[in-house]
Amino acid sequence: MAATGLVARFTLKVFALEIVRAMELTTILNHCHHIRGFVYQTARFGPDKKTIEVDVRPRQGAAVVCSGCHKPAPGYDRLRQRRFEFIPFWGFLVFFLYRMRRVHCRNCGIVVEEVPWSDGKHQSTKAHMLFLARWARKLSWKETADSFHTSWDKVRDAVEYVVGWGLEHRTLESIRAIGVDEIQYAKGHKYLTLVYQIDQGLTRLLWVGKERTIESFQGFFTVIGDQLASQIQFVCSDMWQPYLDVIREKCCQALHILDRFHIVAKMNKALDEVRAAETRKMAGEGHEPLLKKSRWCVLKRKENLTSKQQLRLRDLLRYNLQTVRAYLLKEDFQQFWKYNSPTWAGIFLDFWCSQTMRSRIEPMKKIARTLRAHRPLLLNYFKAKKEFSSGVVEGLNNKAKVTMRRSYGFRTFRILELALYHSLGKLPEPELTHEFF
Ligand SMILES: [Zn+2]
């Protein structure tokens, strides 16, 4: 009887101990962020009571690994204690405290050890960097830094780590279709060249290049190599000559399609020029300001006009103005995209161009000359069965612009490159065993 009581009391004591242990931070840490070969020893408040510090020590008997060759090596000495920032917890910043060991490696000499939670270069743990980087995709970098009580630089480091890992581990197989486009990122004509994969099942940013020169676009082909480049079947681009040259050289087997969106944009720009010049001219000659507030009437597609704008347009069409004639030419050109056969589309294109060349409207004539010069590339759109319209590239480019606005802080090439890869690259991420949300 007494023996059973003793056992019961003993069991109760063990049970109570279990509860206490289960409440310990190190237990939770072991559960969500187990580190092979290491032990969480104790967790306590830091001196300021605003941080939690967790002592980490090597597990007895576990091998020390050389950070140079990733192989076990005999220990040499230990360095000063370092703090590694971990994911914040209930409003407390969390740090791992650990004294890195150095190894005497046969291949690498005396080198600091490799630890699983850190890449050795940063003060943050890998988990913390992945945590910040994921938020930095949803919020701006500054908002991320503010939300988690860290600095903009730490967020940048986190994104850099995750992007670097992703670029190293991404697969670049079987790219069937690419789109290339430029994007302005600062005043004074600073451009980036962006290359997207635009396959039906996979659209992502593949590459970011500085400037929009032949050399910058060639950089993309250096990254993917000749083998992959020779498998590309479709290339979508605008009429920027350096791009055209590189595509002809590197992707001669691919069907090169001119981007519909850019042609429409060019035409709108020409029309706007005509309208602005004519408005000035009419004002100079003392005519009534017919074209005032007409900009959107002529630039928008007819079906997108408000009823007020439609009335205004009908009004305008009564006058034999250059703007009106240019507008009609532009509207007429919409017909081009509706063809299915390259032959008929070609006949239409020739007809439109000769009509426009007789219009005596210089900006429109310039467009016609450009379209004539790129006739084969324009007709490739129909040969590709309209499969790769620029809609995809345009959509990706709009996302790129949003990303650039959000990563504000420093508009350097490197920062933009990171931000763009991070949000549009669909890069793989380093894996954690636990989902930190
Ligand atoms: Zn080594």
Boltz pocket constraint, residues with backbone or C-beta under 6 A from the ligand:
constraints:
  - pocket:
      binder: B
      contacts: [[A, 66], [A, 67], [A, 68], [A, 69], [A, 70], [A, 71], [A, 73], [A, 105], [A, 106], [A, 107], [A, 108], [A, 109], [A, 111]]
      max_distance: 6.0
